[in-house]
Amino acid sequence: MKNYIINQINDSAATKKAIVENDALVNLLVEVAQVCVEVYRKGKKILIAGNGGSAADAQHFAAELVGRYGFDRPSLPSIALTTDTSNLTAIGNDYGYEYVFSRQLEGLGQEGDLFIGISTSGNSQNVINAFESAKHKGITTVALVGRDGGKMAAMADYAIVVPSNATPRIQESHLLIEHMICDIIEKEIFGGGVA
């Protein structure tokens, strides 16, 4: 069992190492972080959605922005579209589960906002529909995905594709990326910036 645990940790580290060694991907992370900073400098908000573990990521990500990440500072507007059970169940019941995020974006999103869709496969239909709604509203989109990026990667303005086919490794890397973005936003807007 000890060797199994060591192998799991090594696999996780190898996925993160693959990100670090992919210069184009690192440059994309820089660009997405800058886009997030600009969204807040323009007085707009970030909306985030995903299913299952990615729903938990959406909530965690939004909480770091609304609350705090590394230090005390003013709250930043961010909404996880995964948290309002009345909205989720009403929309799911009246329109279908595939519209639970797109319908919320129609009502809550505004031109200039940013939508981040999280999916390990990149093929979650309700997130794909949210990308379509975002486009209609002038909302910039980021796909945070894995594997081959799925349909979402082709639809997004920015597609961050974690180089792995393993769901746990993708999700672990998504959390790292989300934390880096929160850290950069916080330091660029309220701190001394990031070198």
Secondary structure, DSSP 8 states (H G I E B T S, - for coil): -HHHHHHHHHHHHHHHHHHHT-HHHHHHHHHHHHHHHHHHHTT--EEEEESTHHHHHHHHHHHHHHS-SSS------EEETT--HHHHHHHHHHT-GGGTTHHHHHHH--TT-EEEEE-SSS--HHHHHHHHHHHHHT-EEEEEE-TT-HHHHHHSSEEEE-S-S-HHHHHHHHHHHHHHHHHHHHHHHHSS---
